[in-house]
Amino acid sequence: MSDINTPARGKVPFGQKAAFGAGHLVLNLLPGALGIFMFFLLTAFGMDPVLAGLLGGLPRIFDAITDPIMGFISDNTKSRWGRRRPYIFVGAILSGILFAVLWQLDPENTQAFNFWYFLIFSMIFLIGNTMFATPLVGLGYEMTSDYNERTRLMAFSQTIGQIAWMIVPWFWVLIADPDLFESQAIGVRNLSVIVGIVCLVLGVLPAIFCRGIDSANMENRKEINLKSLGSNMTDLFKSIVEVSKSRPFMRLCGATFLVFNGFQLVASFSFFIIVYYMFDGSFAAAGNWPAWFSTITAVITAFAVIPIITKIANKYGKRNAFIISTLISIVGYILKWWGFEPGNPWLMFMPIPFMAFGLGGLFTLMMSMTADVCDLDELENGMPRKEGTFGAIYWWMVKMGQALALVLQGFVLKFVGFVSDAPTQSIETMTNLRIADIVIPALTAGLAIWIMWNYSLSETKAKNIKAQLVERRGEL
């Protein structure tokens, strides 16, 4: 399919795409920075590893609860500014400010004080972040009703979002640089303020410039107030049940769960392999190679892989594009066996152009296909449209899977014999770790292809659904 097949009313203006992309940069920058900064709870602020683990896990549980609630609220909101934009605006401001406040810890404080300070402000920060993130995802689903323009919109936003992953790996280097900061604690505090300001400024842009579906005459929306709290919870549960009954959507969630969390489970293994296998446990010798590995991956994903996937999707369909991109990523995982070799660190970049098709294709295509599923849901279940609920459930699956992957990661490291406080690792351990680094994501990617093989919402069916909705609404 080519751009000329998209009617003018179905196209998203470049300014709106740029603003939506800025929002996705924030969506990636905040969790990326949070993940890096969490490491310094141990080294900069002296947090006990068990307590640090709790600080990483407990807020995730809270986050998983608030996402569907926020999705339901934004689906049913009535305002002169639309259903999503007021929450995005306020949520962006809260997210930026609270991220900076969250990291104003002092190593001189007691461990108990730092623990409770961080836990409480993590919960408050996640409320603000949920107010921003969940409506933003829902807004993206409704910015266009065109089958192919949805893919182009998501591709553009994912490309901009990858900029965060070009930057985030270098936070390690900046915070630990004594020429920049007197201590790691000062580095974390100062850098968190910069990240917070950037996220605040970029985060409000979608609220100002993006436009969603005209919801002025949208029927059957629930009243959102304290008096209707009980009935709202019942309606929320019904919405979740309706969403869960959508077989195409469940396939999208299942495939995403497998591809993303198969990757996440082994995400840190590349770092360990570079340091302990390629450089024999010398962090000094490894230098910036791990950071460059992550940055180059993001650059190739943004400027090569996503544009290619978009063209494949427009020509062969989204389902076929997913299968093709996932198969290419499996080739990349296998090539890591020859890419990570001592003596020639440049070879580590060989698998990246292939591996990048995994995540590069995943969210570009899955978010576009979720927008198609929202049309199907409106056809089957009527108004109000539930983009917020679909987005919340989708990302709930991602977050829960990510938490599970982090837990399983420790078990895999233990199983292969990795000793965290050892200066070097045995040859057997590194061989087993390298095998796990290849087999796990390749296996989960293969299972994801199997799940998506019978995905039924084709371009023809999606366009027929859209035509029926236009006729039902009485649109021209």
C-alpha positions in Angstrom: 0.0 0.0 0.0 1.2 3.5 -0.7 0.5 6.9 0.9 -1.9 7.9 -1.9 -4.4 5.3 -0.6 -4.8 7.2 2.6 -7.5 9.9 2.4 -6.5 13.4 3.6 -8.8 13.2 6.6 -7.0 9.9 7.7 -3.6 11.5 7.7 -2.0 12.8 10.8 -0.2 16.2 10.3 3.5 16.1 10.8 3.3 18.5 13.8 0.9 16.2 15.6 3.2 13.2 14.8 6.2 15.1 16.2 4.3 16.0 19.4 3.1 12.4 19.8 6.7 11.2 19.2 7.9 13.6 21.9 5.5 12.0 24.3 6.9 8.6 23.4 10.4 9.8 24.0 9.2 10.6 27.6 7.6 7.2 27.8 10.9 5.6 27.1 13.2 8.1 28.9 11.5 7.9 32.3 11.7 4.0 32.8 15.1 3.9 31.1 16.5 6.5 33.5 14.7 4.8 36.4 16.3 1.5 35.6 19.8 3.0 35.5 19.4 5.1 38.6 18.1 2.1 40.6 21.6 0.6 40.4 22.9 3.6 42.3 20.6 2.9 45.2 23.2 0.3 46.1 26.5 2.0 45.2 25.7 5.7 45.9 23.2 5.5 48.8 24.2 2.2 50.4 20.8 0.5 50.2 20.7 -3.1 51.3 20.2 -5.3 48.1 17.0 -6.9 49.6 15.5 -3.5 50.3 16.5 -2.2 46.9 14.8 -5.2 45.4 11.6 -4.4 47.2 11.8 -0.8 46.0 12.0 -2.1 42.5 9.1 -4.6 42.8 6.5 -3.1 45.2 5.8 0.0 43.1 5.4 -2.2 40.0 2.4 -4.0 41.7 0.9 -0.6 42.5 1.5 0.5 38.9 -0.3 -2.5 37.5 -3.4 -1.7 39.6 -3.6 2.0 38.6 -3.2 1.5 34.8 -6.6 -0.1 34.1 -8.3 2.4 36.4 -6.7 5.3 34.5 -7.7 3.8 31.2 -11.3 3.5 32.3 -11.3 7.1 33.6 -9.9 8.6 30.4 -12.3 6.5 28.2 -15.3 8.0 30.0 -14.1 11.5 30.6 -16.1 14.5 29.2 -14.3 17.8 28.8 -14.0 20.6 26.3 -10.3 19.4 25.7 -11.2 15.8 24.9 -10.9 12.6 26.9 -7.1 12.3 27.1 -5.4 15.6 26.8 -6.1 17.1 30.3 -4.6 14.0 31.9 -1.6 14.0 29.6 -0.9 17.7 30.4 -1.2 17.3 34.2 0.5 13.9 34.2 3.5 15.2 32.3 4.1 18.0 34.8 3.7 15.7 37.8 5.9 13.0 36.2 8.8 15.5 35.6 8.6 17.1 39.0 8.2 13.9 41.0 11.0 12.1 39.1 13.4 14.7 40.3 12.0 14.8 43.8 12.2 11.0 44.0 16.0 11.0 43.6 16.8 13.7 46.1 18.2 11.1 48.5 21.2 11.7 50.8 23.6 8.9 51.7 23.9 10.5 55.1 20.3 9.7 55.9 19.5 6.4 57.7 18.7 3.5 55.4 15.2 3.3 56.8 14.5 6.9 56.0 15.8 6.5 52.4 13.8 3.4 52.0 10.5 4.9 53.1 11.2 8.2 51.3 11.8 6.4 48.0 8.9 4.0 48.4 6.3 6.7 49.2 7.5 9.0 46.4 7.7 6.1 44.0 4.0 5.5 44.5 3.2 9.2 44.1 5.4 9.4 41.0 3.7 6.4 39.4 0.3 8.0 39.9 1.5 11.0 37.9 3.2 8.8 35.3 0.1 6.7 34.9 -2.0 9.9 34.4 0.5 10.7 31.5 1.2 7.4 30.0 -2.1 5.6 29.8 -4.1 8.4 28.2 -1.2 9.1 25.8 -1.3 5.5 24.5 -5.1 5.7 24.2 -4.7 9.0 22.3 -2.4 7.4 19.8 -5.0 4.7 19.0 -7.6 7.3 18.1 -5.5 9.9 16.2 -6.3 8.3 12.9 -8.8 5.7 11.7 -6.8 4.7 8.6 -5.3 1.2 8.6 -1.9 2.2 7.2 -1.6 5.6 8.7 -1.8 4.0 12.1 1.3 2.0 11.3 3.1 5.2 10.1 2.1 7.1 13.2 3.3 4.3 15.5 6.5 3.9 13.5 7.3 7.6 13.8 6.6 7.7 17.5 8.7 4.6 18.1 11.6 6.1 16.1 11.5 9.2 18.3 11.2 7.1 21.4 14.4 5.2 20.5 16.3 8.4 21.1 15.9 7.8 24.8 17.7 4.5 24.5 20.6 6.2 22.6 21.0 8.5 25.7 20.2 6.3 28.7 23.2 4.0 28.5 25.5 6.9 29.0 24.0 7.8 32.3 26.2 5.1 33.8 29.3 6.9 32.4 28.1 10.4 33.4 27.1 9.6 37.0 30.3 7.7 37.7 32.6 10.4 36.2 34.5 12.1 39.0 35.3 15.0 36.7 31.6 15.8 36.3 30.3 15.0 39.8 31.9 15.0 43.2 30.1 11.8 44.1 27.7 9.3 42.5 25.0 10.6 44.9 25.4 14.1 43.6 25.4 12.8 40.0 22.1 11.0 40.5 20.5 14.0 42.2 21.6 16.5 39.5 20.9 14.3 36.6 17.4 13.4 37.8 16.6 17.1 37.8 17.7 17.5 34.2 15.7 14.3 33.2 12.7 15.6 35.0 12.8 19.0 33.2 13.2 17.4 29.8 10.3 15.0 30.4 8.1 17.8 31.7 8.7 20.0 28.6 8.4 17.2 26.0 5.5 15.5 27.9 3.1 18.4 27.6 3.5 18.7 23.8 1.0 15.9 22.9 -1.6 17.5 25.2 -1.2 20.8 23.4 -0.9 19.8 19.8 -2.4 16.3 19.3 -6.0 15.7 18.4 -8.0 12.5 19.0 -11.4 11.3 18.0 -14.3 13.8 18.3 -16.0 12.5 21.5 -18.6 15.3 21.9 -21.4 13.0 20.9 -20.0 9.7 22.2 -22.7 7.7 23.9 -22.9 5.5 27.0 -20.0 7.1 28.9 -20.1 6.6 32.6 -20.2 9.4 35.2 -16.8 9.8 36.8 -17.3 11.1 40.4 -17.2 9.9 44.0 -20.9 9.1 44.1 -20.6 6.7 41.2 -17.4 5.0 42.5 -19.1 1.7 43.2 -20.8 1.4 39.9 -17.6 2.6 38.1 -15.6 -0.3 39.6 -18.3 -2.7 38.3 -18.2 -1.0 34.9 -14.4 -1.2 34.9 -14.5 -4.9 35.6 -17.0 -5.4 32.8 -14.8 -3.4 30.4 -11.8 -5.5 31.3 -13.8 -8.7 30.7 -14.9 -7.4 27.3 -11.4 -6.5 26.4 -10.1 -9.9 27.5 -12.7 -11.7 25.3 -11.2 -10.2 22.2 -9.2 -13.0 20.7 -7.2 -10.8 18.3 -6.2 -8.6 21.2 -5.2 -11.6 23.4 -3.0 -12.8 20.5 -1.3 -9.4 20.5 -0.8 -9.5 24.2 0.6 -13.0 24.2 3.0 -12.3 21.3 4.2 -9.1 23.0 4.6 -10.9 26.3 6.8 -13.5 24.7 9.0 -11.3 22.4 9.5 -8.4 24.8 10.1 -10.4 28.0 12.2 -13.1 26.3 14.4 -10.1 25.3 14.2 -8.6 28.8 15.1 -11.8 30.5 18.5 -11.8 28.9 18.9 -8.1 28.5 21.7 -7.8 31.1 23.5 -10.9 29.8 25.1 -9.0 27.0 26.8 -6.7 29.6 28.0 -9.7 31.6 29.3 -11.5 28.4 31.2 -8.4 27.2 32.8 -7.8 30.6 33.5 -11.4 31.8 33.9 -13.3 28.5 35.4 -10.7 26.1 37.4 -8.8 28.7 38.0 -11.4 31.3 36.2 -9.6 34.1 38.0 -6.3 33.6 35.5 -3.4 33.8 38.2 -1.0 33.0 39.1 -2.9 29.8 35.4 -3.2 28.8 35.2 0.6 29.1 32.3 2.0 27.1 31.8 -1.0 24.9 28.5 -2.0 26.7 27.2 1.5 26.4 28.0 1.6 22.7 26.3 -1.7 22.2 23.0 -0.4 23.5 23.3 3.0 21.8 24.1 1.5 18.3 21.2 -0.9 18.8 18.8 2.0 19.4 20.3 4.0 16.4 19.8 1.1 14.0 16.3 0.4 15.4 15.2 4.0 14.9 16.7 4.9 11.6 16.9 1.6 9.7 14.7 -1.1 11.1 11.4 0.8 11.9 11.3 2.4 8.4 11.8 -1.0 6.8 9.1 -2.6 8.9 6.7 0.1 8.1 7.2 -0.5 4.4 6.8 -4.3 4.8 3.6 -3.7 6.8 2.1 -1.4 4.2 2.9 -3.8 1.4 2.3 -7.2 3.0 0.1 -6.5 6.0 0.9 -6.1 9.7 0.6 -9.7 10.7 3.1 -10.8 8.0 5.4 -7.9 8.9 5.5 -9.1 12.5 6.3 -12.7 11.4 9.0 -11.5 9.0 10.6 -9.1 11.6 10.5 -11.7 14.3 12.2 -14.3 12.1 14.9 -11.9 11.3 15.5 -11.2 15.0 16.0 -14.9 15.6 18.8 -14.9 13.0 20.3 -12.0 15.0 20.1 -13.9 18.3 21.9 -16.9 16.7 24.6 -14.6 15.3 25.5 -13.5 18.8 27.4 -16.7 19.2 30.0 -15.5 16.7 29.6 -11.8 17.5 30.8 -11.9 21.1 34.3 -13.1 20.7 37.4 -12.0 22.7 40.0 -10.0 20.8 37.7 -8.3 18.4 35.0 -6.2 20.2 33.8 -4.7 16.9 32.2 -8.1 16.0 29.6 -7.5 18.7 27.8 -5.0 16.4 27.3 -7.7 13.7 24.1 -9.2 15.1 22.5 -5.8 15.9 20.9 -5.1 12.5 19.1 -8.4 12.7 18.3 -8.4 16.5 16.8 -4.9 16.2 13.9 -6.2 14.1 12.6 -7.9 17.3 11.6 -4.9 19.4 11.7 -2.5 16.5 8.9 -4.4 14.8 7.1 -5.4 18.0 5.7 -2.1 19.4 5.4 -0.4 16.0 3.1 -3.2 14.7 1.4 -4.2 17.9 0.3 -0.7 18.8 -1.0 -0.2 15.3 -2.9 -3.5 15.4 -4.3 -2.6 18.9 -5.9 0.5 17.3 -7.5 -1.9 14.7 -8.8 -4.0 17.6 -10.4 -0.9 19.2 -12.5 -0.6 16.0 -13.6 -4.2 16.3 -14.6 -3.7 19.9 -16.7 -0.7 19.0 -18.5 -2.8 16.4 -19.1 -5.6 18.7 -19.7 -3.8 22.0 -20.7 -0.3 21.1 -19.7 3.0 22.7 -17.8 4.3 24.5 -14.6 3.4 22.6 -12.1 1.8 25.0 -8.7 2.8 23.7 -7.6 3.7 27.2 -8.7 0.3 28.6 -7.1 -1.6 25.8 -3.8 0.4 26.2 -3.8 -0.1 29.9 -4.4 -3.9 29.7 -1.7 -4.2 27.0 0.9 -2.4 29.0 -0.2 -4.2 32.1 0.8 -7.4 30.4 4.1 -5.8 29.4 4.9 -4.6 32.9 3.9 -7.8 34.7 6.0 -9.8 32.2 8.9 -7.5 32.7 8.7 -8.0 36.5 8.5 -11.8 35.9 11.5 -11.6 33.6 13.6 -9.8 36.2 12.8 -12.5 38.7 13.6 -15.3 36.3 16.8 -13.6 35.2 18.2 -14.2 38.7 17.3 -17.9 38.5 18.9 -18.3 35.1 22.1 -16.6 36.3 22.1 -19.0 39.3 21.4 -22.0 37.1 24.4 -21.3 34.8 26.7 -20.8 37.8 27.2 -17.1 37.6 28.8 -15.7 40.8 28.0 -12.0 41.2 30.9 -11.1 43.5 33.6 -13.1 41.7 36.3 -11.2 39.7 36.1 -13.7 36.9 33.7 -16.5 35.8 34.5 -20.1 34.7 34.6 -21.1 31.1 31.6 -23.5 31.7 29.6 -20.6 33.2 30.2 -18.3 30.3 29.4 -21.0 27.8 26.1 -21.7 29.5 25.3 -18.0 29.8 26.0 -17.5 26.1 23.7 -20.4 25.2 20.9 -19.0 27.4 21.5 -15.5 25.8 20.6 -17.0 22.4 18.1 -19.8 23.2 15.7 -18.0 25.5 14.8 -15.0 23.2 14.9 -17.2 20.1 12.5 -19.7 21.7 10.1 -17.0 22.9 10.2 -15.3 19.5 9.3 -18.6 17.8 6.4 -19.1 20.2 5.2 -15.6 19.4 5.2 -16.3 15.7 3.1 -19.4 16.4 0.5 -17.3 18.4 0.3 -14.7 15.6 0.1 -17.2 12.8 -3.7 -17.3 12.8 -4.3 -13.6 13.7 -7.5 -12.9 11.9 -7.8 -9.1 11.7 -6.4 -8.5 8.2 -6.4 -5.2 6.3 -9.5 -6.1 4.3 -11.4 -7.0 7.5 -10.2 -3.9 9.3 -11.4 -1.6 6.5 -14.8 -3.4 6.3 -15.1 -2.8 10.1 -14.3 0.9 9.6 -16.9 1.2 6.9 -19.6 -0.3 9.1 -18.6 2.1 11.9 -18.8 5.1 9.6 -22.3 4.0 8.5 -23.4 3.3 12.0 -22.2 6.7 13.3 -23.8 8.5 10.3 -20.5 10.1 9.3 -19.8 11.4 5.8 
